């Protein structure tokens, strides 16, 4: 593959590494903001209009996080290609795929929750008389989501650390957890 270099720095690979890291970092920061917003949203003591405003913000941020989440995989695949690492050939990259798969399942649990909270709050604003039940539903959904959110954060941090341990800069440096199937087979007795 042709690689454009400036001052010995591979531009495509370095740009993809930076973009991939920025996406994961943005994902974590936005998730952190949503985490803090959820406290006001599920608290019935907070004025309803403030809860609705926070739910709109949370829902909007969740949409951006969903786009980042979806785009992280193709950027990671492009990064693998640019760095000469074939997919599914290294243990550390396989662990990243497994972690991403778990995050996909977690996202399927989390994505509907902010929209549901917003719908409940807007129904209360529009005059629904069953406010206590709607507040219980919001609180229950958000409390169920918290362990899943913590799991996603832990996986994102673990996968980021795994990536950092496998950076190869300078280019002739050995990887820490990176052995191909052929290398493992050659080491076997």
Buried (B, 14 or more C-beta within 10 A) or exposed (E): EEEEEEEEEBEBBBBBBEBBBEBBEBBBEBBEBBBEBBEBBBBBEEEEEEBBBBBBBBBBBBEEBBEBBEEBEEBBEBBBBBBEBEEEBBBBBEBBBEBBEBBEEBBEBBBEBBBBBBBBBBEBEEEEEEBEEBBBBBBEBBEEBEEBBEBBBEBBEEBBEBBEEBEBEEEEEEEEEBBEEEEEEEEEE
